[in-house]
Amino acid sequence: MPARPTVVRPEGEIDLASVDSFRQAVQVALAAEPADLVLDLRDVTFLDSSGLSVLALALKGQRSRDASVSVVNPVPIVRRAIDLVGLGLMLEDPAPSA
């Protein structure tokens, strides 16, 4: 049975004033060396460059171990920010409903 992914699910605005808790949550998740890291952004209403840098950190950390990282459920404004900086490859559409 494959291991369950490690999920980080931040909330609210992620900007310079609030990024530290998101960064810490991602660093804790990366320290556990998960095979699959999922960043569930459904409750994130805004993401600035400091938050995007945490996504890049997660991508770099997982790639260095040949592990996966994906971003799921971003609201449109967050998805646009991710796409604009070229991190769209991290986006994963949720599984289709049955």
Backbone atoms as SQL, in Angstrom:
CREATE TABLE atoms (id INTEGER PRIMARY KEY, chain TEXT, resi INTEGER, resn TEXT, atom TEXT, x REAL, y REAL, z REAL);
INSERT INTO atoms VALUES
  (1, 'A', 1, 'MET', 'N', 0.849, -1.178, 0.000),
  (2, 'A', 1, 'MET', 'CA', 0.000, 0.000, 0.000),
  (3, 'A', 1, 'MET', 'C', 0.896, 1.244, 0.000),
  (4, 'A', 2, 'PRO', 'N', 0.694, 2.152, -0.975),
  (5, 'A', 2, 'PRO', 'CA', 1.527, 3.352, -1.044),
  (6, 'A', 2, 'PRO', 'C', 1.273, 4.259, 0.162),
  (7, 'A', 3, 'ALA', 'N', 2.311, 4.990, 0.533),
  (8, 'A', 3, 'ALA', 'CA', 2.188, 5.934, 1.647),
  (9, 'A', 3, 'ALA', 'C', 1.244, 7.067, 1.270),
  (10, 'A', 4, 'ARG', 'N', 0.530, 7.561, 2.254),
  (11, 'A', 4, 'ARG', 'CA', -0.361, 8.697, 2.011),
  (12, 'A', 4, 'ARG', 'C', 0.478, 9.953, 1.842),
  (13, 'A', 5, 'PRO', 'N', 0.036, 10.861, 0.990),
  (14, 'A', 5, 'PRO', 'CA', 0.800, 12.103, 0.808),
  (15, 'A', 5, 'PRO', 'C', 0.741, 12.966, 2.071),
  (16, 'A', 6, 'THR', 'N', 1.762, 13.765, 2.239),
  (17, 'A', 6, 'THR', 'CA', 1.770, 14.774, 3.296),
  (18, 'A', 6, 'THR', 'C', 1.080, 16.007, 2.732),
  (19, 'A', 7, 'VAL', 'N', 0.094, 16.512, 3.447),
  (20, 'A', 7, 'VAL', 'CA', -0.693, 17.646, 2.966),
  (21, 'A', 7, 'VAL', 'C', -0.462, 18.856, 3.872),
  (22, 'A', 8, 'VAL', 'N', -0.157, 19.988, 3.245),
  (23, 'A', 8, 'VAL', 'CA', -0.069, 21.273, 3.939),
  (24, 'A', 8, 'VAL', 'C', -1.226, 22.113, 3.416),
  (25, 'A', 9, 'ARG', 'N', -2.053, 22.633, 4.331),
  (26, 'A', 9, 'ARG', 'CA', -3.250, 23.375, 3.916),
  (27, 'A', 9, 'ARG', 'C', -3.307, 24.734, 4.626),
  (28, 'A', 10, 'PRO', 'N', -2.619, 25.733, 4.064),
  (29, 'A', 10, 'PRO', 'CA', -2.635, 27.067, 4.665),
  (30, 'A', 10, 'PRO', 'C', -3.976, 27.759, 4.439),
  (31, 'A', 11, 'GLU', 'N', -4.181, 28.856, 5.166),
  (32, 'A', 11, 'GLU', 'CA', -5.439, 29.600, 5.058),
  (33, 'A', 11, 'GLU', 'C', -5.181, 31.098, 4.951),
  (34, 'A', 12, 'GLY', 'N', -6.121, 31.788, 4.328),
  (35, 'A', 12, 'GLY', 'CA', -6.094, 33.250, 4.284),
  (36, 'A', 12, 'GLY', 'C', -5.104, 33.811, 3.290),
  (37, 'A', 13, 'GLU', 'N', -4.655, 35.021, 3.567),
  (38, 'A', 13, 'GLU', 'CA', -3.689, 35.689, 2.700),
  (39, 'A', 13, 'GLU', 'C', -2.283, 35.239, 3.063),
  (40, 'A', 14, 'ILE', 'N', -1.498, 34.929, 2.048),
  (41, 'A', 14, 'ILE', 'CA', -0.086, 34.619, 2.268),
  (42, 'A', 14, 'ILE', 'C', 0.705, 35.735, 1.609),
  (43, 'A', 15, 'ASP', 'N', 1.236, 36.601, 2.463),
  (44, 'A', 15, 'ASP', 'CA', 2.022, 37.733, 1.997),
  (45, 'A', 15, 'ASP', 'C', 3.205, 37.915, 2.939),
  (46, 'A', 16, 'LEU', 'N', 3.950, 38.971, 2.756),
  (47, 'A', 16, 'LEU', 'CA', 5.149, 39.202, 3.555),
  (48, 'A', 16, 'LEU', 'C', 4.862, 39.175, 5.057),
  (49, 'A', 17, 'ALA', 'N', 3.703, 39.669, 5.451),
  (50, 'A', 17, 'ALA', 'CA', 3.359, 39.727, 6.873),
  (51, 'A', 17, 'ALA', 'C', 2.994, 38.368, 7.464),
  (52, 'A', 18, 'SER', 'N', 2.578, 37.426, 6.630),
  (53, 'A', 18, 'SER', 'CA', 2.075, 36.147, 7.148),
  (54, 'A', 18, 'SER', 'C', 2.803, 34.918, 6.619),
  (55, 'A', 19, 'VAL', 'N', 3.806, 35.107, 5.794),
  (56, 'A', 19, 'VAL', 'CA', 4.432, 33.976, 5.111),
  (57, 'A', 19, 'VAL', 'C', 5.202, 33.049, 6.052),
  (58, 'A', 20, 'ASP', 'N', 5.641, 33.547, 7.194),
  (59, 'A', 20, 'ASP', 'CA', 6.478, 32.724, 8.070),
  (60, 'A', 20, 'ASP', 'C', 5.806, 31.424, 8.502),
  (61, 'A', 21, 'SER', 'N', 4.527, 31.469, 8.831),
  (62, 'A', 21, 'SER', 'CA', 3.854, 30.239, 9.265),
  (63, 'A', 21, 'SER', 'C', 3.721, 29.251, 8.108),
  (64, 'A', 22, 'PHE', 'N', 3.478, 29.749, 6.900),
  (65, 'A', 22, 'PHE', 'CA', 3.409, 28.873, 5.727),
  (66, 'A', 22, 'PHE', 'C', 4.775, 28.254, 5.455),
  (67, 'A', 23, 'ARG', 'N', 5.817, 29.075, 5.492),
  (68, 'A', 23, 'ARG', 'CA', 7.174, 28.574, 5.263),
  (69, 'A', 23, 'ARG', 'C', 7.533, 27.499, 6.295),
  (70, 'A', 24, 'GLN', 'N', 7.207, 27.764, 7.546),
  (71, 'A', 24, 'GLN', 'CA', 7.518, 26.801, 8.601),
  (72, 'A', 24, 'GLN', 'C', 6.777, 25.483, 8.383),
  (73, 'A', 25, 'ALA', 'N', 5.507, 25.552, 8.013),
  (74, 'A', 25, 'ALA', 'CA', 4.729, 24.335, 7.767),
  (75, 'A', 25, 'ALA', 'C', 5.329, 23.525, 6.620),
  (76, 'A', 26, 'VAL', 'N', 5.768, 24.207, 5.567),
  (77, 'A', 26, 'VAL', 'CA', 6.384, 23.517, 4.430),
  (78, 'A', 26, 'VAL', 'C', 7.732, 22.924, 4.837),
  (79, 'A', 27, 'GLN', 'N', 8.522, 23.660, 5.610),
  (80, 'A', 27, 'GLN', 'CA', 9.819, 23.144, 6.044),
  (81, 'A', 27, 'GLN', 'C', 9.666, 21.918, 6.935),
  (82, 'A', 28, 'VAL', 'N', 8.686, 21.927, 7.820),
  (83, 'A', 28, 'VAL', 'CA', 8.420, 20.762, 8.668),
  (84, 'A', 28, 'VAL', 'C', 8.025, 19.574, 7.797),
  (85, 'A', 29, 'ALA', 'N', 7.163, 19.823, 6.820),
  (86, 'A', 29, 'ALA', 'CA', 6.744, 18.745, 5.914),
  (87, 'A', 29, 'ALA', 'C', 7.934, 18.198, 5.129),
  (88, 'A', 30, 'LEU', 'N', 8.789, 19.078, 4.616),
  (89, 'A', 30, 'LEU', 'CA', 9.958, 18.637, 3.849),
  (90, 'A', 30, 'LEU', 'C', 10.938, 17.855, 4.722),
  (91, 'A', 31, 'ALA', 'N', 11.068, 18.232, 5.983),
  (92, 'A', 31, 'ALA', 'CA', 11.986, 17.545, 6.894),
  (93, 'A', 31, 'ALA', 'C', 11.583, 16.089, 7.110),
  (94, 'A', 32, 'ALA', 'N', 10.298, 15.797, 6.948),
  (95, 'A', 32, 'ALA', 'CA', 9.813, 14.420, 7.086),
  (96, 'A', 32, 'ALA', 'C', 10.098, 13.583, 5.841),
  (97, 'A', 33, 'GLU', 'N', 10.636, 14.220, 4.805),
  (98, 'A', 33, 'GLU', 'CA', 10.978, 13.569, 3.539),
  (99, 'A', 33, 'GLU', 'C', 9.834, 12.733, 2.961),
  (100, 'A', 34, 'PRO', 'N', 8.685, 13.378, 2.726),
  (101, 'A', 34, 'PRO', 'CA', 7.560, 12.633, 2.158),
  (102, 'A', 34, 'PRO', 'C', 7.808, 12.261, 0.697),
  (103, 'A', 35, 'ALA', 'N', 7.245, 11.148, 0.290),
  (104, 'A', 35, 'ALA', 'CA', 7.324, 10.768, -1.123),
  (105, 'A', 35, 'ALA', 'C', 6.475, 11.720, -1.956),
  (106, 'A', 36, 'ASP', 'N', 5.353, 12.142, -1.393),
  (107, 'A', 36, 'ASP', 'CA', 4.436, 13.051, -2.074),
  (108, 'A', 36, 'ASP', 'C', 4.035, 14.168, -1.120),
  (109, 'A', 37, 'LEU', 'N', 4.262, 15.401, -1.546),
  (110, 'A', 37, 'LEU', 'CA', 3.855, 16.573, -0.769),
  (111, 'A', 37, 'LEU', 'C', 2.767, 17.293, -1.551),
  (112, 'A', 38, 'VAL', 'N', 1.645, 17.530, -0.904),
  (113, 'A', 38, 'VAL', 'CA', 0.518, 18.218, -1.528),
  (114, 'A', 38, 'VAL', 'C', 0.288, 19.529, -0.784),
  (115, 'A', 39, 'LEU', 'N', 0.273, 20.623, -1.527),
  (116, 'A', 39, 'LEU', 'CA', -0.034, 21.936, -0.972),
  (117, 'A', 39, 'LEU', 'C', -1.458, 22.276, -1.399),
  (118, 'A', 40, 'ASP', 'N', -2.387, 22.146, -0.469),
  (119, 'A', 40, 'ASP', 'CA', -3.803, 22.372, -0.749),
  (120, 'A', 40, 'ASP', 'C', -4.118, 23.838, -0.454),
  (121, 'A', 41, 'LEU', 'N', -4.326, 24.610, -1.500),
  (122, 'A', 41, 'LEU', 'CA', -4.498, 26.058, -1.366),
  (123, 'A', 41, 'LEU', 'C', -5.953, 26.511, -1.440),
  (124, 'A', 42, 'ARG', 'N', -6.884, 25.623, -1.204),
  (125, 'A', 42, 'ARG', 'CA', -8.309, 25.970, -1.330),
  (126, 'A', 42, 'ARG', 'C', -8.726, 27.142, -0.447),
  (127, 'A', 43, 'ASP', 'N', -8.071, 27.308, 0.708),
  (128, 'A', 43, 'ASP', 'CA', -8.450, 28.369, 1.638),
  (129, 'A', 43, 'ASP', 'C', -7.525, 29.581, 1.584),
  (130, 'A', 44, 'VAL', 'N', -6.660, 29.638, 0.578),
  (131, 'A', 44, 'VAL', 'CA', -5.759, 30.778, 0.409),
  (132, 'A', 44, 'VAL', 'C', -6.440, 31.789, -0.510),
  (133, 'A', 45, 'THR', 'N', -6.590, 33.006, -0.017),
  (134, 'A', 45, 'THR', 'CA', -7.306, 34.036, -0.777),
  (135, 'A', 45, 'THR', 'C', -6.381, 34.970, -1.539),
  (136, 'A', 46, 'PHE', 'N', -5.094, 34.966, -1.197),
  (137, 'A', 46, 'PHE', 'CA', -4.116, 35.832, -1.851),
  (138, 'A', 46, 'PHE', 'C', -2.738, 35.224, -1.647),
  (139, 'A', 47, 'LEU', 'N', -1.892, 35.334, -2.668),
  (140, 'A', 47, 'LEU', 'CA', -0.540, 34.784, -2.600),
  (141, 'A', 47, 'LEU', 'C', 0.398, 35.765, -3.286),
  (142, 'A', 48, 'ASP', 'N', 1.332, 36.358, -2.529),
  (143, 'A', 48, 'ASP', 'CA', 2.275, 37.288, -3.142),
  (144, 'A', 48, 'ASP', 'C', 3.604, 36.583, -3.413),
  (145, 'A', 49, 'SER', 'N', 4.606, 37.361, -3.778),
  (146, 'A', 49, 'SER', 'CA', 5.893, 36.774, -4.159),
  (147, 'A', 49, 'SER', 'C', 6.555, 36.012, -3.016),
  (148, 'A', 50, 'SER', 'N', 6.319, 36.421, -1.782),
  (149, 'A', 50, 'SER', 'CA', 6.912, 35.676, -0.666),
  (150, 'A', 50, 'SER', 'C', 6.281, 34.290, -0.547),
  (151, 'A', 51, 'GLY', 'N', 4.993, 34.187, -0.789),
  (152, 'A', 51, 'GLY', 'CA', 4.329, 32.883, -0.789),
  (153, 'A', 51, 'GLY', 'C', 4.759, 32.037, -1.969),
  (154, 'A', 52, 'LEU', 'N', 4.931, 32.679, -3.115),
  (155, 'A', 52, 'LEU', 'CA', 5.404, 31.957, -4.300),
  (156, 'A', 52, 'LEU', 'C', 6.806, 31.408, -4.077),
  (157, 'A', 53, 'SER', 'N', 7.628, 32.130, -3.326),
  (158, 'A', 53, 'SER', 'CA', 8.980, 31.632, -3.049),
  (159, 'A', 53, 'SER', 'C', 8.931, 30.372, -2.187),
  (160, 'A', 54, 'VAL', 'N', 7.926, 30.252, -1.334),
  (161, 'A', 54, 'VAL', 'CA', 7.771, 29.032, -0.534),
  (162, 'A', 54, 'VAL', 'C', 7.373, 27.861, -1.439),
  (163, 'A', 55, 'LEU', 'N', 6.536, 28.128, -2.437),
  (164, 'A', 55, 'LEU', 'CA', 6.199, 27.068, -3.396),
  (165, 'A', 55, 'LEU', 'C', 7.456, 26.604, -4.125),
  (166, 'A', 56, 'ALA', 'N', 8.297, 27.554, -4.520),
  (167, 'A', 56, 'ALA', 'CA', 9.548, 27.203, -5.201),
  (168, 'A', 56, 'ALA', 'C', 10.464, 26.406, -4.274),
  (169, 'A', 57, 'LEU', 'N', 10.499, 26.765, -2.998),
  (170, 'A', 57, 'LEU', 'CA', 11.282, 26.027, -2.004),
  (171, 'A', 57, 'LEU', 'C', 10.804, 24.579, -1.905),
  (172, 'A', 58, 'ALA', 'N', 9.492, 24.397, -1.867),
  (173, 'A', 58, 'ALA', 'CA', 8.924, 23.051, -1.794),
  (174, 'A', 58, 'ALA', 'C', 9.287, 22.243, -3.035),
  (175, 'A', 59, 'LEU', 'N', 9.176, 22.875, -4.191),
  (176, 'A', 59, 'LEU', 'CA', 9.510, 22.197, -5.444),
  (177, 'A', 59, 'LEU', 'C', 10.976, 21.782, -5.460),
  (178, 'A', 60, 'LYS', 'N', 11.858, 22.691, -5.079),
  (179, 'A', 60, 'LYS', 'CA', 13.293, 22.398, -5.059),
  (180, 'A', 60, 'LYS', 'C', 13.609, 21.280, -4.063),
  (181, 'A', 61, 'GLY', 'N', 13.011, 21.351, -2.877),
  (182, 'A', 61, 'GLY', 'CA', 13.260, 20.335, -1.857),
  (183, 'A', 61, 'GLY', 'C', 12.817, 18.950, -2.285),
  (184, 'A', 62, 'GLN', 'N', 11.666, 18.865, -2.886),
  (185, 'A', 62, 'GLN', 'CA', 11.162, 17.559, -3.318),
  (186, 'A', 62, 'GLN', 'C', 11.927, 17.034, -4.528),
  (187, 'A', 63, 'ARG', 'N', 12.235, 17.906, -5.475),
  (188, 'A', 63, 'ARG', 'CA', 12.982, 17.467, -6.663),
  (189, 'A', 63, 'ARG', 'C', 14.366, 16.960, -6.300),
  (190, 'A', 64, 'SER', 'N', 14.990, 17.565, -5.281),
  (191, 'A', 64, 'SER', 'CA', 16.341, 17.143, -4.895),
  (192, 'A', 64, 'SER', 'C', 16.346, 15.704, -4.388),
  (193, 'A', 65, 'ARG', 'N', 15.181, 15.197, -3.999),
  (194, 'A', 65, 'ARG', 'CA', 15.070, 13.814, -3.526),
  (195, 'A', 65, 'ARG', 'C', 14.282, 12.936, -4.501),
  (196, 'A', 66, 'ASP', 'N', 14.032, 13.432, -5.697),
  (197, 'A', 66, 'ASP', 'CA', 13.210, 12.718, -6.679),
  (198, 'A', 66, 'ASP', 'C', 11.832, 12.374, -6.116),
  (199, 'A', 67, 'ALA', 'N', 11.274, 13.292, -5.359),
  (200, 'A', 67, 'ALA', 'CA', 9.941, 13.118, -4.787),
  (201, 'A', 67, 'ALA', 'C', 9.001, 14.128, -5.452),
  (202, 'A', 68, 'SER', 'N', 7.713, 13.947, -5.241),
  (203, 'A', 68, 'SER', 'CA', 6.755, 14.814, -5.932),
  (204, 'A', 68, 'SER', 'C', 6.173, 15.881, -5.009),
  (205, 'A', 69, 'VAL', 'N', 5.781, 16.966, -5.628),
  (206, 'A', 69, 'VAL', 'CA', 5.060, 18.037, -4.944),
  (207, 'A', 69, 'VAL', 'C', 3.999, 18.550, -5.904),
  (208, 'A', 70, 'SER', 'N', 2.827, 18.816, -5.365),
  (209, 'A', 70, 'SER', 'CA', 1.775, 19.361, -6.218),
  (210, 'A', 70, 'SER', 'C', 0.962, 20.383, -5.439),
  (211, 'A', 71, 'VAL', 'N', 0.374, 21.290, -6.190),
  (212, 'A', 71, 'VAL', 'CA', -0.518, 22.307, -5.643),
  (213, 'A', 71, 'VAL', 'C', -1.917, 21.964, -6.129),
  (214, 'A', 72, 'VAL', 'N', -2.859, 21.897, -5.197),
  (215, 'A', 72, 'VAL', 'CA', -4.234, 21.571, -5.568),
  (216, 'A', 72, 'VAL', 'C', -5.189, 22.645, -5.067),
  (217, 'A', 73, 'ASN', 'N', -6.278, 22.778, -5.757),
  (218, 'A', 73, 'ASN', 'CA', -7.421, 23.610, -5.378),
  (219, 'A', 73, 'ASN', 'C', -7.151, 25.106, -5.208),
  (220, 'A', 74, 'PRO', 'N', -6.263, 25.713, -5.998),
  (221, 'A', 74, 'PRO', 'CA', -6.079, 27.156, -5.824),
  (222, 'A', 74, 'PRO', 'C', -7.279, 27.924, -6.374),
  (223, 'A', 75, 'VAL', 'N', -7.635, 29.006, -5.688),
  (224, 'A', 75, 'VAL', 'CA', -8.684, 29.883, -6.216),
  (225, 'A', 75, 'VAL', 'C', -8.102, 30.592, -7.441),
  (226, 'A', 76, 'PRO', 'N', -8.945, 31.136, -8.324),
  (227, 'A', 76, 'PRO', 'CA', -8.439, 31.708, -9.580),
  (228, 'A', 76, 'PRO', 'C', -7.315, 32.734, -9.433),
  (229, 'A', 77, 'ILE', 'N', -7.408, 33.659, -8.480),
  (230, 'A', 77, 'ILE', 'CA', -6.364, 34.681, -8.358),
  (231, 'A', 77, 'ILE', 'C', -5.028, 34.064, -7.930),
  (232, 'A', 78, 'VAL', 'N', -5.085, 33.041, -7.109),
  (233, 'A', 78, 'VAL', 'CA', -3.862, 32.352, -6.676),
  (234, 'A', 78, 'VAL', 'C', -3.303, 31.531, -7.832),
  (235, 'A', 79, 'ARG', 'N', -4.178, 30.866, -8.564),
  (236, 'A', 79, 'ARG', 'CA', -3.735, 30.086, -9.726),
  (237, 'A', 79, 'ARG', 'C', -3.041, 30.989, -10.748),
  (238, 'A', 80, 'ARG', 'N', -3.592, 32.166, -10.950),
  (239, 'A', 80, 'ARG', 'CA', -2.994, 33.103, -11.914),
  (240, 'A', 80, 'ARG', 'C', -1.590, 33.510, -11.471),
  (241, 'A', 81, 'ALA', 'N', -1.419, 33.801, -10.198),
  (242, 'A', 81, 'ALA', 'CA', -0.091, 34.171, -9.685),
  (243, 'A', 81, 'ALA', 'C', 0.904, 33.035, -9.900),
  (244, 'A', 82, 'ILE', 'N', 0.474, 31.822, -9.641),
  (245, 'A', 82, 'ILE', 'CA', 1.342, 30.650, -9.821),
  (246, 'A', 82, 'ILE', 'C', 1.730, 30.503, -11.289),
  (247, 'A', 83, 'ASP', 'N', 0.755, 30.652, -12.168),
  (248, 'A', 83, 'ASP', 'CA', 1.029, 30.544, -13.606),
  (249, 'A', 83, 'ASP', 'C', 1.964, 31.650, -14.095),
  (250, 'A', 84, 'LEU', 'N', 1.767, 32.870, -13.593),
  (251, 'A', 84, 'LEU', 'CA', 2.561, 34.012, -14.050),
  (252, 'A', 84, 'LEU', 'C', 4.050, 33.859, -13.772),
  (253, 'A', 85, 'VAL', 'N', 4.404, 33.167, -12.705),
  (254, 'A', 85, 'VAL', 'CA', 5.825, 33.008, -12.375),
  (255, 'A', 85, 'VAL', 'C', 6.391, 31.677, -12.865),
  (256, 'A', 86, 'GLY', 'N', 5.605, 30.937, -13.629),
  (257, 'A', 86, 'GLY', 'CA', 6.110, 29.703, -14.220),
  (258, 'A', 86, 'GLY', 'C', 6.092, 28.496, -13.305),
  (259, 'A', 87, 'LEU', 'N', 5.322, 28.559, -12.228),
  (260, 'A', 87, 'LEU', 'CA', 5.221, 27.403, -11.338),
  (261, 'A', 87, 'LEU', 'C', 3.971, 26.571, -11.626),
  (262, 'A', 88, 'GLY', 'N', 3.342, 26.827, -12.756),
  (263, 'A', 88, 'GLY', 'CA', 2.140, 26.096, -13.127),
  (264, 'A', 88, 'GLY', 'C', 2.341, 24.600, -13.221),
  (265, 'A', 89, 'LEU', 'N', 3.589, 24.168, -13.414),
  (266, 'A', 89, 'LEU', 'CA', 3.868, 22.733, -13.485),
  (267, 'A', 89, 'LEU', 'C', 3.552, 22.042, -12.167),
  (268, 'A', 90, 'MET', 'N', 3.445, 22.808, -11.081),
  (269, 'A', 90, 'MET', 'CA', 3.108, 22.231, -9.784),
  (270, 'A', 90, 'MET', 'C', 1.613, 21.997, -9.635),
  (271, 'A', 91, 'LEU', 'N', 0.818, 22.654, -10.478),
  (272, 'A', 91, 'LEU', 'CA', -0.630, 22.568, -10.354),
  (273, 'A', 91, 'LEU', 'C', -1.125, 21.193, -10.750),
  (274, 'A', 92, 'GLU', 'N', -2.021, 20.710, -9.953),
  (275, 'A', 92, 'GLU', 'CA', -2.621, 19.410, -10.241),
  (276, 'A', 92, 'GLU', 'C', -4.119, 19.572, -10.100),
  (277, 'A', 93, 'ASP', 'N', -4.833, 19.228, -11.154),
  (278, 'A', 93, 'ASP', 'CA', -6.280, 19.318, -11.066),
  (279, 'A', 93, 'ASP', 'C', -6.774, 18.221, -10.137),
  (280, 'A', 94, 'PRO', 'N', -7.788, 18.535, -9.325),
  (281, 'A', 94, 'PRO', 'CA', -8.310, 17.507, -8.435),
  (282, 'A', 94, 'PRO', 'C', -8.871, 16.341, -9.228),
  (283, 'A', 95, 'ALA', 'N', -8.891, 15.189, -8.600),
  (284, 'A', 95, 'ALA', 'CA', -9.425, 13.988, -9.255),
  (285, 'A', 95, 'ALA', 'C', -10.873, 14.240, -9.642),
  (286, 'A', 96, 'PRO', 'N', -11.285, 13.749, -10.822),
  (287, 'A', 96, 'PRO', 'CA', -12.673, 13.961, -11.234),
  (288, 'A', 96, 'PRO', 'C', -13.641, 13.291, -10.268),
  (289, 'A', 97, 'SER', 'N', -14.797, 13.918, -10.070),
  (290, 'A', 97, 'SER', 'CA', -15.804, 13.323, -9.184),
  (291, 'A', 97, 'SER', 'C', -16.435, 12.120, -9.853),
  (292, 'A', 98, 'ALA', 'N', -16.809, 11.182, -9.024),
  (293, 'A', 98, 'ALA', 'CA', -17.435, 9.954, -9.548),
  (294, 'A', 98, 'ALA', 'C', -18.906, 10.166, -9.766);
